[in-house]
Every structure is written in structure tokens, then in C-alpha cells.
Amino acid sequence: MHAELPGVRLWFTDTAGTGPVIVFLHANTGTSANWEYQSKVFSQAGYRVIAFDRRGWGQSIANPESGPQPGTVADDLHALAEHLRLDQFHLVGVAGGGFVALDYASWHPERLLSLVVGASTGAMADPEEVEFRARILSPGFRALPAQFREIGPSYLGSNPKGTQEWLEIEEHAQQPGAPSQPLRSPNTYTKIAQIPVRTLIMAAGADLLAPPALMKQWGMHLPNAEWATVFDAGHSIAWERPEIFNYNVMQFLKGHKGQSLSTVEL
């Protein structure tokens, strides 16, 4: 269904119900359709599950009368929360969705019951983060086909059907010519250090873009963070290993504490 919001006709899915609300934010290479392995599971567990296509992705259409302004995903998320009258909710973002999750959490922490960031660089602007990312990516990496950048080799080799489904979503994700939306402000160590929300940072063991050591480097600056690792998953962590991803999120939402970041050994 669509919500008519400022500057955008935003496509979203909503399982409805009266349970706690959980909002999922998709990666840059995908749409809300990438959450199919989470929607049913969390809905059956009693949660009201909401996911949306970011502006210029999937079925969310920017208002042409507003001109070529992309807005921010955090603003669109907040407008959707207001539209649906969501007082508080759990927020889950993977990869590029994790950038937005941190951006929103620093802006409106009072609206969040908890925060989950999976397989994400966090788009941190601090020099240590920029240098780390530069060291791990080989020349020409960004020009590789999306599946080789985003999906782990075990999944690529063992699950051709799932890979093809992922590719079909990706091929119809970002609309031609649609600009990427910026963050409200750059994500930095100082910025995320002000986020009081209980947070789960979930790394993917075979992630070429956001390996566990990189996630720990920025995650140490979150004051209320816990840690989990999904073995042998690539950057598309929730799609590749949904059973483990879902279990970790579910346990976290139930209040079970994960591993302290200060004790994580990499």
C-alpha cells in the first residue's frame, strides 16, 4: 500500500495487529521485498511488522512537483511513523539500512524501543573508518556485479534459486536516475555515542564490505550495544541466513543479553 507523505508516495507493507511494532530498513541493493524471510516469522511471533521502499526504490515514487530533492530516509521513516501513529517501535536496518537506523536513532531515540544494525559499515565518516574501508576493498570492487559484492560465496555456490530471487529484487530496486538520499547528518563516533537505545550489532562472518572487525571498531562507540555474529554469511545477512538472523533478533527483542562488545574476540 502507499502513504502520501511530503515529497513521496511511499510504498510500505504492514502486517497490522496490536503487538509491538518492528520496522525493517532495507539495504541499498534491494527493497522491502528483501524482508520476506522476516515478515511472516515476526508476525507469527506477535509483532506488527512494517517495511517500506525508500524514496526512488521499488514502488516508492518521489513527487515530481517537489523537484529533484531526495529528502532523507530518516525523515521519510519519521513521516511514516507519524502517518501510522506509531508511538514507539523496534528498528532493524541492514547494510545501507543500518546507516539510516543510526541516523534516525540519534535524531529520535525516544521513539525507539530497541535498535538492530546488521552487516553495515554504518557509513561512518571518521578517518579511521574511511581508511579501514579503503584498505579492504580491492581496485574495481565496486564495479563487480552486485551478487559478488553483496552475497557470501557459500550462499552463491549452494543456493542458486535464492541467489536468483535476490537478483530479481535487486534488478528492480533503484529506479533509473533516482538520487540516493543523504543522511540528516554524517554518522560519526561522536554522533552515535549519544544514542542511549539498547542496540544489537550483528556482524556477518563472510562480509566483504563490513567485516566483523570493522563493525566492532565503530560499534565500540555505542554506549548500550550488544554483539552477535552470523557465521558464514555475506553482506546480505538477513537473506542468506534468515534462521540465525531471526533467532538473534528475536532473542534480543525478548530481552536476552548478547555478548558485550568489550569482550568480543575477533
N, C-alpha and C positions, 0 to 999 in steps of 0.2 A: 504494500500500500504506500501511498505518497502523503507526505506532510508538506503543506505550503508554508515555507519558512522564509525569513528575509534572504533574498538573493538566490534561493534554490527551491526546487521541487524535489524534496529529499525522499528517496526510497528507503523504507525500513520494513523489517519483519518483527512481529510481536506475537509471542505465544499467549499473551494475556494471562489471566489468573490473578490471584490475590497474594501469591507468595513473594518472597524477597526478589527484587529486580536485579538482573545481571545484564550489563551492556557489553557487547563484544565489538572491538575495533579491528578491522581487517588490515592486512599488510598492504604495502604499495603495489605488490604483484597479486592483485585479487580483488574480490568484492565480498559482500556479506554472504554470498553463496559458499565461501570457504568455511563457514561455520556450521555446515550441515551435520558434522560429526559431534557437535556440541549441543546444538539446539534441542534435539529430541532428548538427549541424556539429561540435561539440566532441567528441562521442562518436566520430565517424568519424576525428577527428584524434588519437584515442588517449587522451582524457581520460575519467575516470569522472565523469559529470555528475549532480549531485543538486540538486533544488529541492523546496521544501515550501510548503504553505499556512500562513500564520501563524495563530495561535490565533484562532478566531472568523471565519476567512475560508475560503472554498471548502469543502473536506471535512475541515478540522481542527476537532474538536469539543472544547470545554472540558469538563472533568469537572464535572458539576453538583454532585457531592458536595463539591467544593472551595469552593463558594460563588462569589460574584461577583468573584473576584480574577482579573485578567487576566494576571498574570505579566509577563515581558518577553520580547521576541522573541530577544534575545541569550541569555537563559537557555534558551529552547527550542532555539535553534541549538546551544548547547553540549551540552544533553542529547541531541540527535540525534547530534552528533559522537561522544559517548561511547557511545551505543547502537550506532552503526555502526563503532565502534573506528577512527575517523579520527584518526591522529596529527597530520598537518598537511594543509592544503588551501588552495587559492586561493579567495578570497571576492569575489563580484561582487554589488553592490547598485545598483539604480537608484531614483531618486526617494526614496520613503519607505524603500525597502530600503537606500538609501545611509545614512540615519540610523542604521539598525541595524548596518550594516557598520562604521561608525566607532565606534559604541558597543562592538561586540564586539572590534574591533582594539585599542582602548585597554585592554580587560579581559584579553584573552588573545592578545597579539601573538605569543607563542611558538608558537601553533597555526597561524599563517598563513604560507603561502609567498609570497603577494602579496595586494594589495587593489586592487579597482577600484570607483570610485564614479562613476556616470553620472547626469547631469541631475538634480542634487539640491542643495537648499539646505543639506543636512547638518543641518537643524533646529538651527542654531547659535543659542545663547541670548545671545550678546554683543550689546550695544546697537547696534553698527554693522550687524550682520546684521538685527536686528529692524527697524531704521529703513530699511534698503535694501529689505526685503521690503514694508514699508508704502508706500514711495514708488512701487513699480512696479505694484501691484495697484489697479485702479480699483474704486470702490464697487460692490458687488454681484457682483464677480468670482467669489467663492466659491459664489454661488448659481447660476452658469451650469451648464448640462448638462456632464457630465464630459468629453465629447469636445471641447468648445470650450475647456476649461481645459487638457486634457492632450495633445491631439493638434495637431500643427502644421497650418497652413492648406493647405500644399501637399499633404500626405497626405490631409487631409479632402476636398480637391477632386478629387484624381487617383485615389484608391483607395477607392471606396465599399464594395467587398467586404471589404477589410481593416479598414475602419472598423467595419463591421457585426460582424465577428468579434470585434474588440476590445470592442465594446459588449456583446456576448453574454456575454463573460467578466466584464466589469465589473458587469453586472446581477445576476450570481450570485456576487459576490465576498464582501463583508462580510455576515455573517449578521444578520438583524434583531435589534436590541438588543445585539449583541456590542460590548463596550467595546474601544476601541483600547488597545493595550499601551504602557506608558510605556517610556522608555529607562532603563537601570540608573542613569544619572546624566545631567544635561543635557550636551549636546555644547557645548563651548566651545573657544576658541582654545587655552587652557592645556591642556585635556584632549587635543586632537588633536596638540599639539606633542610629546606623549610617545609617539606612535606611531612606532616605528622601521621598520615594514614598508614595503617598496617599494610605492608606490601610483601608480596611474594615475587621474587625474581627467579625465573625458571630458564635455565640455560639448556641448549641443545648440544650434545656431545660432539656431533659431526658438523657443526655450523661453521661454514667458511667465512661468513660475514660478521658474526657476533659470537666468537668462541667464548667458552666459559671464563677464561682469564680476563677478557675484555669486559664482560658483564660484571665480574667481581670488582674490577677497577673502578667503574662508576657506581656500582651498587653499594660499595662501602660508604658512600656519602649520604645514603638514605638512613634516617635515624631509626626507622622502625621496620627494617627489612628482614625477611627470611629467605632461605635458599633451597632450590631443588634443581636437579639435573635430570634430563631425559637422555638416557644412553642411546647412542647410535641414531640420533635424529638430526636432520639438517635444519636449515633456516625456517622451513615450513613445518615447524614443530607440531602444531595442533592438527595438521592434516596428516602428517606421516605417522605419528604415534598418538592417536586420539585417546586410546585407552589409558595410557600413562599420563598424558596431559590432563585429561578429565579427572582422573583419580587425584592428582596433585592439587588441582584447583578445588575439587570438592572437599578434600581433607582440610585445606586451608580455610575455606569458607565456613566449615564446621567448627573452626577454632583450634584445630590441631596445629601445634607449632612445628615449623620446619627447622632446618639446620641454621644456626647462626652464621652469618657471613664471616664473622671473625674467626670461625673455626673451620671454614671450608678449605680443604686441601686440593690443589689442582695439579 
